């Protein structure tokens, strides 16, 4: 609350150690979005293997952006794989519109919001 009173327009949640559980991510994002009008970004490391599901639950809860990495640079101390998340979201209300088979995820992912589809 004190941070938001300073006038920030966005908050980044960083899970540096990869211990954010999927349900904790869902509850945290849901509560912040319910109480405050602020853009939220989630940054998780894949150290414990929970990051992929934490990102998915955060997206379901309304997070505005997440960090991922190209599959060859993902996992362990890095971020979850972009391709896996794009494929998971395909056909859902959170579909990114990226075509992972044509390399679209790597060219456009940095400029694509997790909510609202490709091109944004």
Buried (B, 14 or more C-beta within 10 A) or exposed (E): EEEBEEEEEEBEBEBEEBBBBBEBBBBBBBEBBEEEEBBBBBBBBBBBEBBBBBBBBBBBBBBBBBBBBBBEEBBEEBBBBBBBBBBBBBEEEBBBBBBBEEEBBBEBBEEBBBBBBBEE
